[in-house]
């Protein structure tokens, strides 16, 4: 029986902060504030030159979480809609 090698997993790619801000539809300054306050995508790092990069997987996870949260909020409101008082 021969052993097959598992395929090599590509390391998580890094995305520069300006590209992440564009992808999220926000200003770079907003992304900077989020980073300082612990909001937004996790998994960021600063290069020796001072540039900030985010891991692709962290950005994807943040976007998925944000979509799920938005879908949950819509689902909570949409079944019956707001109730009207019978006047």
C-alpha positions, 0 to 999 in steps of 0.5 A, spaced: 500 500 500 502 506 498 501 512 502 499 519 498 501 525 500 496 530 503 496 536 498 500 542 501 495 548 503 497 554 501 498 559 506 493 564 508 494 570 503 495 577 506 490 583 503 493 590 505 488 595 509 486 599 503 484 593 499 480 591 505 477 598 506 474 598 499 472 591 500 468 593 506 465 599 503 468 603 508 473 609 509 481 607 511 480 611 517 474 607 519 477 601 518 483 604 522 478 606 528 475 599 528 482 596 529 484 600 535 477 599 538 477 591 537 471 592 531 471 589 524 476 583 521 480 580 526 487 577 524 491 583 522 498 584 522 503 590 521 509 589 517 516 592 518 515 598 514 508 599 518 503 597 513 497 593 515 495 587 512 489 582 514 488 575 513 484 573 507 480 568 512 479 573 517 476 578 512 471 572 509 469 570 516 468 577 518 463 578 512 460 572 513 458 573 520 456 580 518 451 577 513 449 572 518 447 578 523 444 582 518 439 576 515 438 574 523 435 581 524 431 581 517 428 574 519 426 577 526 422 583 523 419 580 517 415 574 519 409 579 522 412 586 521 411 591 526 404 590 529 399 596 529 395 598 534 387 597 533 385 604 534 
